[in-house]
């Protein structure tokens, strides 16, 4: 089920259990996973995109193995807050995924998450090759951490999308 905001999403979740954050790109899907108490998001992996059915199968396998209870998808709004073709693509992905899983799904404003991820990797002196390998999962970590912070601290760290 797709829920419109973090409050509704949080209300639909069991008391404990990991969440997954997704940074949906055209070539890859960055995946981050939280701890079961939902305090810390950690970059987890990158799924190479093939076609929706294979992408969804890979994602749902991760969710099953990691006992994920909800999904937070980064919503790629334009810098002025408007919704472009990438938002439509992300929403379509969520609608198709909703048909395959009962996990609650919500969106989180992902503006600048990739920029922040790149900055952290540069500061860590990661090589260009290493940055290319992990930037999507680090960006997914930023997306998920923003949602976790909103759930825990009620208003700190980013914004949900309504």
C-alpha positions, 0 to 999 in steps of 0.5 A: 500500500502506498501512503502519502506521508511519513506519519501515515507510513509510520502508523502502518508499520509494526513497532519494530523492523527494518526499513529499506530506502531506495534511490531509483535511477535509470541504470541502478537502484541504490538500497539502504537498510535501517536497523530494526529500531529505525534509528540508523540507515546504512548503505546496503547494495546496488541493484543493476536495473534490467526490467521491472520484474527482475528489478522488483524480484531482486529488491523483494529478495533483499527485503525478505532476507533483511526482514524489511517491513516498509519501503521509502522511495526517494522522490526526485522532485525538481529543485523548485519542488515541481514534479517532472518525468522522473517523479512520474517514473518513480510513482509508476515503479511504486504502483507496480511494486505495490501489486507484488508486495503488502509492504507499506510504501512511501516517498521522501523528497530526495533533492540533493541526496546524490550531491550529499553522497558525492560530497561525503565520498569525496571527503572520504577520499574514495576513488572515482571508481569506488564513488561510482560503485557506491554513490547510489546506495549512499544516496539511498542512505541519505533518503532513508535517514531523512525519513527515519529522522522525521519519524523519530524527531517529528520534523527534523531532517528533510521533508516528506512529500504530500 
